[in-house]
Amino acid sequence: MDGAEVSSVVSASVAVAPVEIRPLKPKRLPLNIGWPSLNADVSKRKKGCWERLLTRTTTTRGEPPLKKLQKKFMSFALEIEKDADNLNECERLYKAFLQEISTFELPLLKSKAVVDANLREKEGFNDLELEIQRQIMQAQVDIEDLKKQLEQSKIERQHKEECEAIRKLIASQPPRSETQRSISELEKEIAALEAENAACVRTLDLRKKQFSLLLHVVDELQSTIEDEQKSSFEELRAVIEEQKTSMEDGSGMGSEAMAVD
């Protein structure tokens, strides 16, 4: 492997897409520390996290892998540029550099596999989200349809209950033939009562006329009786007057006879 290939490998190793890293949760600070100090602490933590990610440093102890790879490469490059007969040393440094590249490349491949898996999982989650949204919209449409069906079912049930109540009311009534027969009998009774009423009216009119005639006859009879009584009284009075006159005449003639004597 020549220097150009080594440089391309190192550049490709460094240019790997960064993996999404969640920011570290800041520790709870005392109340006497102001917000600027807290923001500075969070920014410093984020910066350190990105530096460890880019340099493939998992801990803060020891030398970063990228710096170790750089040292191996610089040692190998400097050894090649020497004019001395150092083939064995170049071979040793070359193998050490390849081993360091392999050691550095393995986490990169793992990170790339994780990134690819995350991208595939993200696409799957996006598809799942779209499917869930579609199902939610379909469920909302189904709910609206079910609401309409429920309202229609309520109306139909109400109509059925009303029809059932009317049916029970009709069933509680007697048959139509019996009702018609009762109506016919009532019509006959009404006709008989009307005829009887007319007869009573005619009889009442006749009795009124007879009573009026009777009253008229009684009045005439009473008048006749009064006239007869009056005439009888006059006749009796005339007789009494006549008797009285005759008695007076007889007494006068007796007194004259006594005077003559």
One Martini backbone bead per residue (centre of mass of N, CA, C, O) as a GRO file, in nm:
protein
  261
    1MET     BB    1   0.095   0.036   0.026
    2ASP     BB    2   0.073   0.356  -0.039
    3GLY     BB    3   0.036   0.689   0.042
    4ALA     BB    4  -0.237   0.741  -0.107
    5GLU     BB    5  -0.397   0.508   0.015
    6VAL     BB    6  -0.359   0.592   0.308
    7SER     BB    7  -0.493   0.870   0.280
    8SER     BB    8  -0.772   0.763   0.184
    9VAL     BB    9  -0.830   0.594   0.435
   10VAL     BB   10  -0.816   0.824   0.640
   11SER     BB   11  -1.032   1.005   0.508
   12ALA     BB   12  -1.262   0.795   0.519
   13SER     BB   13  -1.252   0.760   0.827
   14VAL     BB   14  -1.312   1.063   0.897
   15ALA     BB   15  -1.578   1.092   0.678
   16VAL     BB   16  -1.781   0.982   0.857
   17ALA     BB   17  -2.087   0.971   0.951
   18PRO     BB   18  -2.249   1.097   1.196
   19VAL     BB   19  -2.377   1.009   1.492
   20GLU     BB   20  -2.648   1.022   1.678
   21ILE     BB   21  -2.636   1.235   1.967
   22ARG     BB   22  -2.729   1.268   2.277
   23PRO     BB   23  -2.752   1.479   2.509
   24LEU     BB   24  -2.642   1.540   2.804
   25LYS     BB   25  -2.746   1.534   3.121
   26PRO     BB   26  -2.753   1.761   3.338
   27LYS     BB   27  -2.662   1.848   3.631
   28ARG     BB   28  -2.748   1.936   3.935
   29LEU     BB   29  -2.741   2.254   4.047
   30PRO     BB   30  -2.695   2.498   4.230
   31LEU     BB   31  -2.869   2.791   4.310
   32ASN     BB   32  -2.602   2.989   4.294
   33ILE     BB   33  -2.608   2.923   3.994
   34GLY     BB   34  -2.618   3.049   3.698
   35TRP     BB   35  -2.717   3.029   3.372
   36PRO     BB   36  -2.447   3.077   3.223
   37SER     BB   37  -2.294   2.839   3.356
   38LEU     BB   38  -2.486   2.618   3.258
   39ASN     BB   39  -2.453   2.668   2.952
   40ALA     BB   40  -2.148   2.626   2.945
   41ASP     BB   41  -2.149   2.335   3.045
   42VAL     BB   42  -2.321   2.217   2.817
   43SER     BB   43  -2.138   2.305   2.581
   44LYS     BB   44  -1.887   2.152   2.679
   45ARG     BB   45  -2.013   1.870   2.667
   46LYS     BB   46  -2.083   1.870   2.367
   47LYS     BB   47  -1.800   1.916   2.260
   48GLY     BB   48  -1.673   1.661   2.388
   49CYS     BB   49  -1.857   1.457   2.248
   50TRP     BB   50  -1.776   1.523   1.954
   51GLU     BB   51  -1.477   1.470   1.986
   52ARG     BB   52  -1.504   1.169   2.068
   53LEU     BB   53  -1.648   1.085   1.809
   54LEU     BB   54  -1.433   1.173   1.595
   55THR     BB   55  -1.186   1.020   1.762
   56ARG     BB   56  -1.287   0.751   1.899
   57THR     BB   57  -1.348   0.821   2.205
   58THR     BB   58  -1.450   0.653   2.504
   59THR     BB   59  -1.235   0.792   2.682
   60THR     BB   60  -1.031   1.018   2.873
   61ARG     BB   61  -0.827   0.802   2.870
   62GLY     BB   62  -0.575   0.825   2.694
   63GLU     BB   63  -0.519   0.789   2.364
   64PRO     BB   64  -0.640   0.865   2.080
   65PRO     BB   65  -0.686   0.684   1.795
   66LEU     BB   66  -0.623   0.906   1.583
   67LYS     BB   67  -0.344   0.982   1.698
   68LYS     BB   68  -0.219   0.703   1.673
   69LEU     BB   69  -0.255   0.686   1.366
   70GLN     BB   70  -0.088   0.937   1.303
   71LYS     BB   71   0.177   0.835   1.423
   72LYS     BB   72   0.209   0.586   1.246
   73PHE     BB   73   0.210   0.739   0.977
   74MET     BB   74   0.449   0.930   1.035
   75SER     BB   75   0.657   0.712   1.086
   76PHE     BB   76   0.632   0.576   0.810
   77ALA     BB   77   0.690   0.829   0.635
   78LEU     BB   78   0.970   0.900   0.756
   79GLU     BB   79   1.103   0.625   0.692
   80ILE     BB   80   1.075   0.643   0.380
   81GLU     BB   81   1.243   0.920   0.342
   82LYS     BB   82   1.478   0.768   0.395
   83ASP     BB   83   1.803   0.660   0.262
   84ALA     BB   84   1.828   0.427   0.414
   85ASP     BB   85   1.857   0.083   0.502
   86ASN     BB   86   1.496   0.030   0.603
   87LEU     BB   87   1.302  -0.213   0.532
   88ASN     BB   88   1.228  -0.349   0.798
   89GLU     BB   89   1.117  -0.096   0.937
   90CYS     BB   90   0.901  -0.037   0.723
   91GLU     BB   91   0.757  -0.304   0.753
   92ARG     BB   92   0.683  -0.270   1.051
   93LEU     BB   93   0.533   0.004   1.023
   94TYR     BB   94   0.329  -0.096   0.818
   95LYS     BB   95   0.195  -0.315   0.995
   96ALA     BB   96   0.122  -0.124   1.225
   97PHE     BB   97  -0.057   0.058   1.052
   98LEU     BB   98  -0.256  -0.161   0.959
   99GLN     BB   99  -0.344  -0.242   1.242
  100GLU     BB  100  -0.451   0.038   1.319
  101ILE     BB  101  -0.658   0.056   1.093
  102SER     BB  102  -0.819  -0.191   1.177
  103THR     BB  103  -0.882  -0.088   1.460
  104PHE     BB  104  -1.024   0.178   1.349
  105GLU     BB  105  -1.232   0.043   1.143
  106LEU     BB  106  -1.422  -0.130   1.314
  107PRO     BB  107  -1.593   0.097   1.450
  108LEU     BB  108  -1.681   0.219   1.181
  109LEU     BB  109  -1.838  -0.025   1.082
  110LYS     BB  110  -2.025  -0.032   1.321
  111SER     BB  111  -2.137   0.252   1.283
  112LYS     BB  112  -2.243   0.207   0.997
  113ALA     BB  113  -2.434  -0.021   1.073
  114VAL     BB  114  -2.595   0.147   1.273
  115VAL     BB  115  -2.681   0.367   1.076
  116ASP     BB  116  -2.825   0.183   0.876
  117ALA     BB  117  -3.019   0.066   1.082
  118ASN     BB  118  -3.142   0.338   1.162
  119LEU     BB  119  -3.245   0.413   0.882
  120ARG     BB  120  -3.424   0.168   0.846
  121GLU     BB  121  -3.586   0.218   1.104
  122LYS     BB  122  -3.684   0.497   1.021
  123GLU     BB  123  -3.835   0.407   0.770
  124GLY     BB  124  -4.016   0.214   0.923
  125PHE     BB  125  -4.136   0.435   1.107
  126ASN     BB  126  -4.250   0.606   0.880
  127ASP     BB  127  -4.434   0.389   0.767
  128LEU     BB  128  -4.579   0.342   1.035
  129GLU     BB  129  -4.685   0.629   1.065
  130LEU     BB  130  -4.848   0.633   0.805
  131GLU     BB  131  -5.024   0.391   0.880
  132ILE     BB  132  -5.137   0.513   1.140
  133GLN     BB  133  -5.262   0.761   1.009
  134ARG     BB  134  -5.445   0.603   0.822
  135GLN     BB  135  -5.592   0.450   1.048
  136ILE     BB  136  -5.697   0.700   1.192
  137MET     BB  137  -5.861   0.814   0.957
  138GLN     BB  138  -6.030   0.560   0.920
  139ALA     BB  139  -6.142   0.560   1.209
  140GLN     BB  140  -6.283   0.833   1.186
  141VAL     BB  141  -6.467   0.753   0.954
  142ASP     BB  142  -6.595   0.513   1.102
  143ILE     BB  143  -6.709   0.677   1.336
  144GLU     BB  144  -6.895   0.855   1.168
  145ASP     BB  145  -7.055   0.623   1.047
  146LEU     BB  146  -7.146   0.504   1.321
  147LYS     BB  147  -7.298   0.753   1.414
  148LYS     BB  148  -7.503   0.752   1.185
  149GLN     BB  149  -7.603   0.465   1.240
  150LEU     BB  150  -7.696   0.523   1.529
  151GLU     BB  151  -7.905   0.737   1.462
  152GLN     BB  152  -8.067   0.557   1.271
  153SER     BB  153  -8.124   0.338   1.482
  154LYS     BB  154  -8.279   0.516   1.677
  155ILE     BB  155  -8.504   0.592   1.481
  156GLU     BB  156  -8.594   0.303   1.417
  157ARG     BB  157  -8.656   0.225   1.710
  158GLN     BB  158  -8.870   0.441   1.757
  159HIS     BB  159  -9.058   0.343   1.532
  160LYS     BB  160  -9.098   0.059   1.646
  161GLU     BB  161  -9.218   0.146   1.916
  162GLU     BB  162  -9.459   0.295   1.797
  163CYS     BB  163  -9.571   0.054   1.639
  164GLU     BB  164  -9.606  -0.128   1.888
  165ALA     BB  165  -9.804   0.055   2.038
  166ILE     BB  166 -10.018   0.056   1.814
  167ARG     BB  167 -10.057  -0.249   1.804
  168LYS     BB  168 -10.152  -0.282   2.098
  169LEU     BB  169 -10.393  -0.091   2.072
  170ILE     BB  170 -10.532  -0.253   1.848
  171ALA     BB  171 -10.539  -0.528   2.002
  172SER     BB  172 -10.724  -0.415   2.242
  173GLN     BB  173 -10.933  -0.406   2.039
  174PRO     BB  174 -11.195  -0.492   1.887
  175PRO     BB  175 -11.331  -0.612   1.635
  176ARG     BB  176 -11.472  -0.490   1.351
  177SER     BB  177 -11.739  -0.649   1.350
  178GLU     BB  178 -11.818  -0.578   1.637
  179THR     BB  179 -11.811  -0.275   1.601
  180GLN     BB  180 -12.020  -0.266   1.370
  181ARG     BB  181 -12.248  -0.393   1.534
  182SER     BB  182 -12.255  -0.178   1.755
  183ILE     BB  183 -12.315   0.055   1.565
  184SER     BB  184 -12.583  -0.054   1.457
  185GLU     BB  185 -12.726  -0.069   1.730
  186LEU     BB  186 -12.692   0.230   1.798
  187GLU     BB  187 -12.846   0.335   1.552
  188LYS     BB  188 -13.112   0.201   1.627
  189GLU     BB  189 -13.143   0.336   1.901
  190ILE     BB  190 -13.140   0.622   1.793
  191ALA     BB  191 -13.385   0.593   1.610
  192ALA     BB  192 -13.583   0.514   1.835
  193LEU     BB  193 -13.539   0.769   2.007
  194GLU     BB  194 -13.625   0.967   1.788
  195ALA     BB  195 -13.910   0.855   1.756
  196GLU     BB  196 -13.990   0.888   2.052
  197ASN     BB  197 -13.939   1.191   2.058
  198ALA     BB  198 -14.144   1.265   1.842
  199ALA     BB  199 -14.388   1.149   1.992
  200CYS     BB  200 -14.356   1.324   2.244
  201VAL     BB  201 -14.385   1.591   2.097
  202ARG     BB  202 -14.667   1.541   1.990
  203THR     BB  203 -14.800   1.485   2.262
  204LEU     BB  204 -14.724   1.756   2.387
  205ASP     BB  205 -14.877   1.930   2.185
  206LEU     BB  206 -15.151   1.806   2.241
  207ARG     BB  207 -15.156   1.871   2.544
  208LYS     BB  208 -15.134   2.173   2.510
  209LYS     BB  209 -15.394   2.208   2.352
  210GLN     BB  210 -15.580   2.074   2.560
  211PHE     BB  211 -15.506   2.262   2.795
  212SER     BB  212 -15.592   2.520   2.657
  213LEU     BB  213 -15.885   2.432   2.615
  214LEU     BB  214 -15.943   2.380   2.913
  215LEU     BB  215 -15.889   2.665   3.010
  216HIS     BB  216 -16.103   2.794   2.832
  217VAL     BB  217 -16.341   2.637   2.946
  218VAL     BB  218 -16.303   2.721   3.239
  219ASP     BB  219 -16.338   3.020   3.190
  220GLU     BB  220 -16.619   3.004   3.072
  221LEU     BB  221 -16.747   2.853   3.311
  222GLN     BB  222 -16.681   3.068   3.519
  223SER     BB  223 -16.835   3.292   3.381
  224THR     BB  224 -17.106   3.152   3.381
  225ILE     BB  225 -17.128   3.113   3.685
  226GLU     BB  226 -17.107   3.409   3.758
  227ASP     BB  227 -17.353   3.495   3.597
  228GLU     BB  228 -17.553   3.310   3.737
  229GLN     BB  229 -17.502   3.415   4.021
  230LYS     BB  230 -17.576   3.705   3.959
  231SER     BB  231 -17.863   3.652   3.859
  232SER     BB  232 -17.958   3.508   4.115
  233PHE     BB  233 -17.900   3.743   4.303
  234GLU     BB  234 -18.091   3.940   4.163
  235GLU     BB  235 -18.344   3.774   4.192
  236LEU     BB  236 -18.332   3.750   4.499
  237ARG     BB  237 -18.340   4.050   4.550
  238ALA     BB  238 -18.605   4.107   4.409
  239VAL     BB  239 -18.772   3.927   4.591
  240ILE     BB  240 -18.702   4.066   4.853
  241GLU     BB  241 -18.811   4.341   4.769
  242GLU     BB  242 -19.089   4.248   4.711
  243GLN     BB  243 -19.154   4.140   4.990
  244LYS     BB  244 -19.098   4.399   5.137
  245THR     BB  245 -19.312   4.565   4.990
  246SER     BB  246 -19.553   4.392   5.064
  247MET     BB  247 -19.520   4.421   5.369
  248GLU     BB  248 -19.551   4.721   5.378
  249ASP     BB  249 -19.831   4.725   5.254
  250GLY     BB  250 -19.973   4.552   5.475
  251SER     BB  251 -19.909   4.738   5.723
  252GLY     BB  252 -20.064   4.987   5.619
  253MET     BB  253 -20.347   4.864   5.601
  254GLY     BB  254 -20.373   4.792   5.907
  255SER     BB  255 -20.348   5.080   6.023
  256GLU     BB  256 -20.597   5.186   5.884
  257ALA     BB  257 -20.800   4.995   6.011
  258MET     BB  258 -20.744   5.075   6.299
  259ALA     BB  259 -20.822   5.370   6.259
  260VAL     BB  260 -21.116   5.316   6.184
  261ASP     BB  261 -21.179   5.175   6.459
   0.00000   0.00000   0.00000
